[in-house]
């Protein structure tokens, strides 16, 4: 009798908690934002513009550092001929030029520099568009979490069954070619 009673209690517990487990199950998926962005025609144009800007900014900064190196070489070459006061003046000019170069580099490539502001200006609207499509796809497929495998979140392995990149491309109106 005790054995039957214990089996009934165990079955009651299983049936009682089974719906709760099903309700708390979470659905995961992943997609590749870089792949999606590379499928967007505007993205390639924006990338070219950003690369051209980076080249221009790099030339500006590099020219300042080249001038600085030239000033240092001239000081080394004529150091023995200079008076201590002249040497001190040239060292001060070198320090000023180094400060100018660093300031220019920070202004262009620093955390809040013009380069990164331009990236935000050009690419952020496209990323926002992708994020909106991601949200639509996640809601449509009842996903609790949708990870971006292009970001560095440590996804070592992903099962293709859970890849929602195609659905995001579809949501954005970008047809996926066969063979990819």
C-alpha positions as CSV (number, residue, x, y, z in Angstrom):
1,X,0.0,0.0,0.0
2,X,2.9,2.4,0.9
3,X,4.5,1.7,-2.6
4,X,1.2,2.6,-4.4
5,X,0.8,5.7,-2.3
6,X,4.4,6.9,-2.9
7,X,4.0,6.3,-6.7
8,X,0.8,8.4,-6.7
9,X,2.6,11.2,-4.8
10,X,5.5,11.1,-7.3
11,X,3.2,11.1,-10.3
12,X,1.2,14.0,-8.8
13,X,4.4,16.0,-8.3
14,X,5.6,15.3,-11.8
15,X,2.2,16.4,-13.4
16,X,2.0,19.3,-11.0
17,X,5.4,20.7,-11.9
18,X,5.6,19.7,-15.6
19,X,3.5,22.7,-16.9
20,X,5.6,25.1,-14.8
21,X,8.8,23.8,-16.4
22,X,7.3,24.2,-19.9
23,X,6.2,27.7,-19.1
24,X,9.7,28.7,-17.9
25,X,11.6,27.1,-20.9
26,X,13.4,29.8,-22.8
27,X,14.0,29.8,-26.5
28,X,17.4,30.9,-27.8
29,X,18.6,31.8,-31.3
30,X,21.5,33.6,-33.0
31,X,22.2,35.6,-36.1
32,X,25.3,37.2,-37.8
33,X,25.0,41.0,-37.8
34,X,28.1,41.4,-40.0
35,X,26.7,39.1,-42.6
36,X,23.4,41.0,-42.5
37,X,25.1,44.4,-42.7
38,X,27.3,43.2,-45.6
39,X,24.1,42.2,-47.5
40,X,22.8,45.8,-47.2
41,X,23.8,47.9,-50.3
42,X,24.1,51.1,-48.2
43,X,26.6,49.5,-45.9
44,X,29.3,49.0,-48.5
45,X,29.0,52.7,-49.5
46,X,29.2,53.8,-45.9
47,X,32.3,51.5,-45.3
48,X,34.1,53.0,-48.3
49,X,33.3,56.5,-47.1
50,X,34.6,55.6,-43.6
51,X,37.8,54.0,-45.0
52,X,38.5,57.2,-47.1
53,X,38.0,59.4,-44.1
54,X,40.3,57.1,-42.0
55,X,42.9,57.5,-44.7
56,X,42.6,61.2,-44.7
57,X,42.8,61.5,-40.9
58,X,45.7,59.0,-40.8
59,X,47.7,61.2,-43.3
60,X,47.1,64.3,-41.1
61,X,48.3,62.6,-38.0
62,X,51.2,60.8,-39.7
63,X,52.4,64.1,-41.2
64,X,52.6,65.6,-37.7
65,X,54.5,62.6,-36.4
66,X,56.8,62.7,-39.4
67,X,57.6,66.4,-38.6
68,X,58.2,65.4,-35.0
69,X,60.7,62.7,-36.0
70,X,62.4,65.1,-38.4
71,X,62.8,67.6,-35.6
72,X,64.3,64.9,-33.3
73,X,66.7,63.8,-36.1
74,X,67.8,67.4,-36.7
75,X,68.4,67.9,-32.9
76,X,70.5,64.7,-32.7
77,X,72.5,65.7,-35.8
78,X,73.3,69.3,-34.6
79,X,73.3,68.6,-30.8
80,X,77.0,69.1,-30.4
81,X,76.9,72.5,-32.2
82,X,74.1,73.9,-30.1
83,X,74.4,76.0,-26.9
84,X,72.5,74.6,-23.9
85,X,69.9,77.3,-24.3
86,X,69.4,76.5,-28.0
87,X,69.2,72.8,-27.2
88,X,66.6,73.6,-24.6
89,X,64.5,75.6,-27.0
90,X,64.6,72.9,-29.6
91,X,63.6,70.3,-27.0
92,X,60.7,72.5,-26.0
93,X,59.6,72.8,-29.7
94,X,59.8,69.0,-30.0
95,X,57.6,68.6,-26.9
96,X,55.1,71.2,-28.3
97,X,55.0,69.3,-31.6
98,X,54.5,66.0,-29.8
99,X,51.6,67.5,-27.8
100,X,50.1,68.9,-31.0
101,X,50.4,65.5,-32.7
102,X,48.8,63.7,-29.7
103,X,46.0,66.3,-29.5
104,X,45.3,65.8,-33.2
105,X,45.3,62.0,-32.9
106,X,42.9,62.2,-29.9
107,X,40.7,64.7,-31.7
108,X,40.4,62.4,-34.8
109,X,40.7,58.9,-33.4
110,X,40.1,59.2,-29.7
111,X,37.2,57.7,-27.8
112,X,34.9,60.7,-28.8
113,X,36.9,61.6,-31.9
114,X,35.6,62.7,-35.3
115,X,36.3,59.3,-36.9
116,X,34.0,57.4,-34.4
117,X,31.4,60.2,-34.6
118,X,31.3,59.7,-38.4
119,X,30.9,55.9,-38.0
120,X,28.0,56.5,-35.7
121,X,26.5,59.0,-38.1
122,X,26.8,56.7,-41.1
123,X,26.4,53.1,-39.7
124,X,24.2,53.6,-36.6
125,X,21.0,54.1,-38.7
126,X,21.8,50.8,-40.5
127,X,22.4,49.0,-37.2
128,X,19.2,50.4,-35.8
129,X,17.4,49.0,-38.9
130,X,18.9,45.6,-38.3
131,X,18.0,45.8,-34.6
132,X,14.4,46.6,-35.4
133,X,14.3,43.6,-37.8
134,X,15.9,41.4,-35.0
135,X,13.2,42.4,-32.6
136,X,10.4,41.6,-35.1
137,X,11.9,38.2,-35.9
138,X,12.4,37.4,-32.2
139,X,8.8,38.3,-31.4
140,X,7.5,36.4,-34.4
141,X,9.4,33.2,-33.5
142,X,8.8,33.5,-29.7
143,X,12.5,33.9,-28.9
144,X,13.6,35.0,-25.5
145,X,17.2,35.6,-26.5
146,X,18.7,36.3,-29.9
147,X,22.5,36.4,-29.8
148,X,24.7,38.1,-32.4
149,X,27.5,35.8,-33.2
150,X,29.5,38.6,-35.0
151,X,29.9,40.3,-31.6
152,X,32.5,39.0,-29.2
153,X,30.3,37.1,-26.7
154,X,32.2,33.9,-26.9
155,X,30.0,31.7,-29.1
156,X,32.3,28.9,-29.9
157,X,29.7,26.6,-31.5
158,X,26.3,27.4,-32.9
159,X,23.8,25.0,-34.3
160,X,22.5,26.1,-37.7
161,X,19.0,25.1,-36.6
162,X,19.0,28.1,-34.3
163,X,20.3,30.6,-36.9
164,X,17.8,33.3,-37.6
165,X,20.0,35.3,-40.0
166,X,17.8,34.3,-43.0
167,X,14.7,35.6,-41.3
168,X,16.3,38.9,-40.4
169,X,17.4,39.3,-44.1
170,X,13.9,38.5,-45.1
171,X,12.5,41.1,-42.7
172,X,14.8,43.7,-44.1
173,X,13.8,42.8,-47.7
174,X,17.2,41.5,-48.6
175,X,17.0,38.2,-50.5
176,X,19.6,35.6,-49.6
177,X,21.3,34.1,-52.6
178,X,21.5,30.3,-52.8
179,X,24.8,28.7,-51.9
180,X,25.6,30.9,-48.8
